[in-house]
């Protein structure tokens, strides 16, 4: 893995279970200094303490009040198919440990709105909880709908029930009565130009919410999302292709079982990467010639159609050659 934008060390000051398979971790400056400011929806990159994987970096949303500068708070789900990140954060990390992190970044910011609708699925509550804190603090109009399998799997449940904005939160449990389950069609029934919608959670939840709102006539400009993991992509038809470096003219063959980033890294050409799933946009690279096979969840449809940039951590090529602005 190439160099990453990890600019500071923080200390783990608290770690506790908040729900089944979910821990809350708090990070602070080891010397008690204020941490860099962040806005609602922001995340940080964290180099996780995975044995034998020194370069393992994952992204975690900040879920505390955005005006707090004394700590960063993360909510982390133990993923059953973890690639090492969540397991290490659950099992290896201890209070007092130091972690390398990036400064906060925000690809999921709140937009000015007459009303804001927040829709969280499972661990997708983390950025939306920060948004709810911000919206409540500014006395903005909003609703938060939080969908989980059960109360036992609901992160921050007691905190949310006791929050000053608790009356604007609707909890929906899969194992609960039908009358408390999310009626998404009713929420989306009447498009409102003054409402901005934010959704975060598993990919299936996000896709269902977005498709429902779109089917009811809501424009994409009012629908905002952030994925935690990349899309599942069929790879059996993947072939090889060529990438050329515009500055030097060097060319390299990318085989079916390697990414563009891996091939370039093996040949001494470093591209900054982070999530390796096309979610965060860290590795975004300009394409001067050729047609990418976009497999990211970072660029929108119009940006994909332009074909002038792509994510070399996961995307490939539809043309025989891609010329990169490197």
N, C-alpha and C positions, 0 to 999 in steps of 0.2 A: 504494500500500500504506500502511496506517495505521501509527501508531507501534508499535514492537516492543519487547519487554522485553530489549533488549541493554544490559547494565549495566556492561560492562567491556571494556577492550582487552587483548589478549594478543599476544605476539610469536611468530612462527613460528621455532622454534629447530632443527627438524630436518624433513627431508622425504626419504623414500627409497622405492624400489620394494620391495614385499614379495611380489608375485606379478604375473602377467600382468594388466595393466589395474587394478592395485590399488596405491595409495600409502599409506604411513603418514606422518602429519603430527603433529608434537609442538608444543604450545603452552605458553608459560610467561608469567608476569607479567614485564613489561619491566624492573621494578625488583627482581626476585628475591624478591618477597614470596610467601608461601604462597597458593595458589589456594583458592577455596571448596571445602569438602569435598563429596564425592559418594558415593553408594551404588551397589552393583552393579546394572546395568541402566539407569543414568542416561544422559541425552543432553544436549547443549547446542544452542542455536540459534546459527548462524554467519551473519553477513552476508558473503556470498562476493564475491570480487573480480571480478565479471563486468562487462566493459566495457559501458557504456551501461545498466546495470541496477543502479542504486544501492540499490534496495530488495530485492534478491534475498536471501532468507533460507532456509537449509536446516537440517535437524536431523541431527546425527551422534552416534552412540553413543560413549561413553567406554569404551575397551577396555583401559586399564591397571589396575593394582591399585588398588582404591578407597581404600587408605590413603596413596597417594602424593599429596602436595599440591604438589609442585614442577612438575608438568606435567599436561596433558591430552593423551591420545594418541587419534587418530582413524584409522580405516582407511576409505578412500574408493575405491569402485569407479567406474571410468569407465563411465557408462551410455551405451549406444549411442543411446538416444532421450532424452538429457539435455535438460532444459529450461534448461540453462545452469549449473547448480550444480556437477555433478561435473566437467564440462569445465573450468570456471574453476579449480576446486581442483587439477586435474591440470596445467593449462597456464599459468595466470596467477600462481599463488601461488609466492612465493620465500622462502627463508630470510631473516629480518630484517623481513619484512612485518608490519604490525599488522593485527589483525582485531578487529572488534566482536563480542562473544559475549554470551549470556545466562549467568546462573548455572545450574548443573546442575539438571535436572528429572528426575523418575523416575515414569513411568507403567507401568513394567515391573519392579517390585521383587521381590526374593526373599522367599518366604514361609517361615516355619519348617516344617521337614519332617524326617522320619526318613531320607528319601532323596530326592535330586533328580536328575531326568533332563533333560539339556540336549540339544536337537536343533537343529543349525545347518545352514542351506543357504547356501552361498556367502558373501557379505558379511554374512549374518546371524550370523556368528561374532563380530562386534564386541561386542555386549552380553553374549553368552554367555561370551566369553573372560574378561571382567571378573568374571562370576559364578563361573567356574571358579577364578579366583584367590582370590576371597573364600571359597568353599567349602573349597578346599584349606587356606587359612590358618586356618580355624576347625575343621579336621579333620572336616568333615562328609562324609557318604557321598554320592557323586554319580558319574554317568557323563556323558561328553560324546561325542556322535556328530556328526561333522562331514562333511557331504556336499558335494563339489565336482565339477566336470567332470573335473579332472585335477590331478596334483601341481603342475603349473606355474601353475595358477589358485588354489592354496590359500594364502590369506593366513596369515602367521605360522607357516608350516609348520615351519621349523627351530626356532623358539622353542617351539612346542608339543611337538615331539619331545624337546626338552631340558628341559622343565618338570618340576618336582618331581611334578606330577600326571599325567605322560605315560602312566602305566600305566592311567589311568582314561579315556583318550581313544581313540576308535575312528574311524579315518579311512576314508572311503568315496569312492572315485573312480569316476565314471561310465565312464571308459575302462579301469578295472581288471578283474581277474578277478571272476567272479560270486561267489566265496566271500567276497569282502571288501565286497560291496555291502550296503547297509542292509536288514535284514530287519525292517521296521517292524511287520509283523503279529506277529512273535514278541515284540517289545518291548511291544506293547500287549495281548498275549494274556490276561494275568491282571491285572485292576484291583487296585491296591494303595492302600488308603486312607492309607498313610503316605508315599506318593510324590507329589511335585509335579513337573509336566512344563512345561518352557519351550521354546518353539520360535520361531525367528526366521529369516527369509530371504525369498526371492521369494514372492509371494502364492500361486502354485500349490503350492509346497513346503509352506507353512504350512497351506493348506486340506487337502492330502492327509494331513498328519500329524494334524491335528485330527479330520478325518472318520474316520480309521482308529481313533484312540483312542476316539472317541465310539461307533463301531460295536461296539467291544469292551466297552462299558459304563462307560467312564471318565466321571465327572461333570465338567461345565464348571468347577466350583470348583477342580479340580486341574489344569486346562489353562490355560496363560498364554502370551500371544503379543504381539508387537509388529510391526506392518507398517512397511515403509520407504516405501511409496507407496500411493496411493489405489486403490480398486477401479475396474476398467474398467466404465463404465456406458453403456448405450445412450441416446443423446440425441435420436434422430430424432423421438420423440414428445413432447419437451419443449414445454410451452406457457408462456404468461405467467400470472402471478398477482400478487396484491396483498399488500404487507406494510404493517402499521400500527404506529406507534410509540405504545405505551401512554401514555407521559408527556406527549406533545404532541398526540396525535391525528392527526399527519401521516401520510399514506399515499403509497405509491410503487408504481408498476407495475414488476414484474421481468420483462423480456422473456426469450424462450427462449435468447438468446445471451449473457446476463449472469447473474452470480451475485447473491445477495442482498447479499453484502459489497460488490461493485462498485457496485451501485445506491445503497446507503446511503452509501458513500464519496463518490460523485459529488454527493450531496446534503448533504455536510458532517457526516454521522453516522459517526463512526469506531468500528470494532470492531477490537480487537487480533487480528491474524491472523499466522500463521507458515507452516505447511506448505502451505496452500491446497489440500489434498487430503483433508481430513477424517481425518487420521491422528493429529495431536498434541493436539487438544482445546483449543488456545489460544483459539479464537473461540467456544467453547460459549456459547449464548445461550438464555435461558428463553423458552418459548413459552406465552403465556397463553390463546390461542384458536387453533383451526385444527389441521389435521393435517399435519405435515411429511412430506416424501418423503425419508427418511433415505438418504444416500449416503456416509456416513462409515464408517470402520473403527475408530473410537475408542470409541463407546458399545456396550454389549453388547445382547443381544436384549431383555432386560427393560427396559432404559433406552429402547430404540427404541419398545417397545410402550407405554410411559408417555406418549410424545408431549408431554412438557413441556419439552424442550430439544432443540436441534439445532445443526448446524454450518453457519453461513451462508456459509462459504467454498465449499461444494460442494453442500449439500443444498438441496432445493427444497420445493414444497408439493403435497400431494394435494388440499387444499381450495382454494377460490377465494381465501381470505384467511388470512394468518397475523398474529396480534397478538403483537408482541414486547415483552418486558419491558425496554424501553430508554427 
